[in-house]
Amino acid sequence: MTEKTGSEAAPLAVFGSVNVDIVCRAERLPRPGETVHADSSAITLGGKGANQAAAIAKLGRRVELAGRTGTDVLATLAREKLASFGVGLAHLVPDAQTPTGIALIGIDREGQNSIMVSGGANMAIDAAQTAALASLFAAAPVLLLQLEIPLAAVLAAAQAARAGGAKVILDPAPACALPDEAFRLADIMTPNETETEMLVGLRPTSPEDAAQAAERLLGRGLGTAIIKLGARGVYYRSGATAGFVPPFPVTAIDSVAAGDSFNGGLAFALARGDALADAVRFAAACGALATTKAGASDAAPLLAEVEALLRG
């Protein structure tokens, strides 16, 4: 891509969820039927759409977030936080009939997390709202999508973006089965191990496994597969081009924001014209840095931090 960089360039677009996260940290996560005492708690901005838009904005690129919130106190909290990051909110619709989405997140001492989400207004996004956003999606250099809003809206947005020449990145999370249309409309998919297993029946634990899974993803009509292996690195495949980015040596606190920071970084790098290999490495650095801080959108790194990690 040859888009301009900086504030003069067309904004990137993110269409997705906005939640408020209630986060508890404990020695370990509870088993079914068990109560454990948390060491700390926090109420923060969350939702994959919000997190990915914040990640892009914190890297210094203009971004518009399209989606839906309630008109409750949680909506006020989410909108104020997004605005503080510089995320454009002109296409974030208030809905008086449904509550703002909420996520309950538990994090253990190893930084692993367990998340339960109530979609609320996110799941009230309808065909009329999606159609009204077509011009935004078509004008953006990159449209970033996830699956915490109705699938019909995701597919319609991808179709509008592709018609306008935008690059479509689909983060297939939360994990679910997808129709063939999703693979044809997305330029890039970025599943983690669990999502990859849901999509192709293979849970990758090594670059070799990821290569097999990527072959299956491309076989369904996808152009580029980027498989996130967590602490094991990232594998990517686009046509005959393939590569692997080893993990960066960081000390993880929690992994809540890692995937969203990765996707925000990927969109940022591709929009400024990075080659795929460079964009994946940049995104991997964003994801790695996000694990070194607590929280979701708050953990997304600044551009200077990413560049310092890449320089080693």
N, C-alpha and C positions, 0 to 999 in steps of 0.2 A: 504494500500500500504506500501511497505517496502523500498522505494527508499532511497538512501543516501541523506543527506542534505548538504547544503553548496556548495562551488564552485566545488567540485569533482563530484557532481551528474550530471546526464544527464540534459541538459537544458529543461525547459518547452517550449512549442510551442504555439504561438498565430498566428492565420491566420485571417486577417481582415483588416479593413480600416485604412488609415492614412489620416487625414485632417489637414488643418490649420483652426483654429477657429478665427472668428472676433466677439468679445464679447462686447456688450453694456449693461450698467447698468442704470436703470431708476427707478423712483418712481413706475411706473406701466408699464405693457406691453401694446402696442397700440392695439386698436380695429381695425377691418377691415376698411381700408380707412383713418385711423388716423395716424398722425405723432406726436411722443412725443420726447422731448429733453432728451438725455442721460446725466447722470451725469459723466460717465467715459467710456473709451473703451480700449480694449487690443487686440493684435494679438498673439495667442498662439498655441501650438501643440494640436491637437484633433484627433477625429476618435476613434471609440470604440476599434479597434485593437491596435492602438498606446497607448491609455489610459490604457488598460488592461495590455499590455506588460510593460509599465512604472511602473504601480502599483506593478507588480511582482518584477521588478528589484529594486525598491526602498525598498522592503522588504528584499532584499539581496540574491535573487535566480537568477541564470542564466536563461535567457529567449531569445529565438529567435523569431523575428517577421517576418512573411512571408506576403507579400502583394505587392502593386504596388503604385508608385508615378509617377508624371510627371518628367520632367527635368528642371522645371522652378524655379524661386526664392523661391516659397513656398516649393518646394521639398527640397531645400537646408536648409531652416529654420527647416523643420520637421526632417530631418535626423540629423542635428547637435543637435537638442534638444533630440532626442531619444538616440543618442550616449552619450550625457552628463549624462543620467540616467544609462548607462551601458547596454542598450538593444542591442542584437546582430542583425545586419542588413544584413548579408550575403545573406538572402533570400528575401530582399526587392528590387523588380525589378524596375529600372527606365524605363519609357515609354515616348519616345520623341513625340508620336502622340497624347497624351491626357494630360490634365492639372491635377495637384494635386487636390485632393478633398478639398472642402471648406465647412465650416459650419458657418451660421450666427446665433448668439445666443443672445437672449434678456433675461435679468434677472431683476426681480422686487425687491422691498424693502423687500419682505418676503422670498427671495431666490428661488422663483419658476422661471422656465425657459421655454422659447419657442425656438425651434431650427428648422432651415431650412437647409437642406444639399444638396449640389451638388456633387455627387459621383465621377465624373471625372475618374481618373485612377483606382480607386477602382473597378469600374464596368467594367473595361476592363480585369480583371483577367479571364483567359480562361482555357480550359481543359488541354492544353499543360503545362501551368505553374503549375496547380494543380497536374498533374501527376508527374512532376519533383520534387515535394515536398513530395511525398509519403514516402520516407525513413525518412525524418525529422519527419513527423507526427507519424510514426510507432515507432520511437526510443524514443519519448518524454514520460515521465511519465504521463503528462496531456496535452491535446490539448484543447485550449480555442477558441471558435468560436462565431461569432455574425452574423448579417444579413445586414451589410452595404457593402457586396460584393455579387456577383451573388449566388443565392441559389444552383445552380448546383455545384458550386465550394465548397460550404459549405458541401453538402451531400457527395461529392467525398472525401473530406478531412476527414470527420468523418468515412467513410468506411475504408480508408487507416489506420487511427489511430486505429480503433477497430481491424483490421486484425493484427496489430502489438502488441496488448495488451495495448495500451494507454487508459487512461480514458478520455472520451469526455464530456466537459461541453459546452452546447449551451446556450448562452444568446439570447433569441428570440426577439431581438430589432434591428431596429425599429419593432413595432408591425405589424404582417401580418399573414395571414392564412398559415399553414404549412401542407405538406402532411404527411401521416402516417409514411412514411419512416424516416422522421426526428425524430419522437418519438422513433422509434426502434433503430436508430443509436446513439442517444445521451444517455449517461449514466445519465446525469443530465441536467435539464433545470432550468433556474433561472428567470422566468418572474416577472415583477412588476404588479401592479393592472391593468393597461391598456392592457398590453400584455396578461395577464391571461384572461381578458374579450374577447380579440380577439381570443384566442385559444380555449376556452371552453364555452363562452357565459355567464360567471359569473364574475362580477367585485367585488373582495373581499375587504371588509372594516373592517373585524374582523378576528381573528383566526378561528372562526367557519365557516365563508365564505371561508376562505382559505383552510380549511380541505375539504370542498365540492369540491372546484376547483381542489385540488390536487388529489382527487379520480377520477375526470374526466380525468385529465392528465395521471395518471397511467393507466386508462382504455384504453388509446390510444396506450399503449405499452411502455411508459416511465418507467425507473427504479426508478428514484428519482426526485421529484419535490421540488423546493425551491422557495417559493413565497414571494417576497419582498413587504412589505406593507408600505414602506416609514417610516414616523414617528411613525407608529403603530407597527413596529417590523418585524420579519421574521418567517414564518411558513415553516416547512419541513416535507416531508413524503417519506419514502423509504420502500416499502413492508409494513410490519406490524409496523414498527418503525416510530413514528411521534413525533414532538416537536415544541416548539415555543420559540423564542428568543425575549424578550421584548426590546424596544428601549433603547439605551444608552442616558443618559442625557447630551446632548451637545447643544451649541448655534449655530444654523445653519446660515451661510452666504449665501451659494447657494448650490443647489443640483446637479449641472452639473456633477460632478465626482463621485457621490455617488454609482451609479450602477456599473460603471466600476471598482472602487476601491473594491467594494464588490466582484466582480467576480475574480479580480486579487488575492485578499486575499483568496478566496475559493480555487483557483487553488494552491496557495502557501501552504496552510494548508493541503490539501489532499495529495499533493506530498510529504510532509515531514512525512506523516503517521498519521495525526490526524484522530480520529473517526469523523463520520459525524456530530454529535451534536457539538463537539468542533470546527470543521472546520466552521460550519455555524456561531457559536458565534464569532469566529475570523474574519470571513468575515464581519459580521454585525458591528463589531468594526471598521474595515477598512472603511466601507461605512459611518459610523457616523462621524468619524474623517475627512473624505474628505469634509463633508458639512461645516466644521468650517474654511475652507480656500477658497480663491478665485481661480478660474481657473479649469482646467481639470486635466491633468497629474501633474501639479505642486501641486495640492491639495492632491494627494495620500500620505498616511502617511508612515513614516519610521517604521521599526519593533519595535524599542524601544517605540515609541508613542503608538502603538497598545497594546503592553504588559502592558504599564502603565495604559491604559484605562481598560483593562481586569482585572487588579489587583484591580481596583476601588480606 
